[in-house]
Amino acid sequence: MNKKMIILSVSFVLFFCIVLFGQYRTDHFSKQKNIHAPDFSLKDIQGNTFDLSRQRGNPVVIFFGTTWCPNCRSEIPLYKTLYDKYAQRGLKFIYIDMGESTERVARYANQSSFPGLVLLDLDGRVASDYDIVGVPTLFLVDKEGKIISESHQISDLPLDELSPAKK
């Protein structure tokens, strides 16, 4: 085999490994219409209990991430900007950290001046219910509790469709 064929073959195999076994998958929930977001109850970093079902009537952004994830960290500036723009309109912002200690997540949230609610999925149960394979993964849930968008970048979520401009 010549060198070009070997490079082409290796590239082909790597491409399919990335697609089949990579960190990200396609939008599982948003391709299915009228799917309700799996309900959950988690503690925040202050120890208070949060129930997703109590958010009915408000659209919600759910951000699954970790403190060590560089892509999660790169989403924070835009997350803050969108929080400042949409939280006053009733859009709720929820960050769910997966599998890390309360102390570590609280320190990260404070250092980052993370807006919105920071929840702890210590055992990964909620991440499993949402079929999280890689982080960051974000969901946009409408007022009725249905998932309308899933993404790996907050900029891809159709926020203007859910949150009308101020009156």
Secondary structure, 3 states (H helix, E strand, C coil): CCHHHHHHHHHHHHHHHHHHHCCCCCCCCCCCCCCECCCCEEEECCCCEEEHHHHCCCCEEEEEECCCCHHHHHHHHHHHHHHHHHHHHCCEEEEEEECCCHHHHHHHHHHHCCCCEEEEECCCHHHHHCCCCCCCEEEEECCCCEEEEEECCHHHCCHHHHCCCCC
